[in-house]
Amino acid sequence: MAVLIDEAIWPNHGTVWGHLVSDVSLEELHAFARRAGIPERGFDHDHYDYPVERREQLIALGAEPVSGRELLRRLQGAGLRVRQRDKRRAP
């Protein structure tokens, strides 16, 4: 069980963003985000977005660095992945 962090490669809002997920539960992910001071608005259905400048701090707090491919594989394996088309249907 782990909170996983991938490389920040997604440019937006003047910085570069990455993803933070749990391979166990959304509860674990939300608890980690609260401890790290990540605002709830950073949550996007199955992950939190984080700015590149927070990466090393999040790793120091216990996030496990993995590739984007590994992050997705483990998120899917945990049954927590929300597909893009499902996001469009959400209220």
Phi, psi and omega in degrees: 000132187201154166262128186250147179227132177258177178293141175280113182227001187257105181286136176185147176054038174078011176214190178239140188241151174230187185238145177234124182224168170247145173260017180237302185199157175293330177299316177299316181297313180296321179296317178297315181300318178298313179300325183276353181076025177277125182293150180303330180296346177281353181277133181228078173069313181216004182206165168254142170271142177227146178279147185308327183291349179263353188307306184296324177296317180294323176294318178298330178281352175123358177293136181268117179291130177218165175288162176301322179295316179294319178303312180296317180301315183286327176296315177296317180299329178278353181075021184256355183292130173252117182288156181306315183294329177289328178297321181294334181275342184295146180293000000 
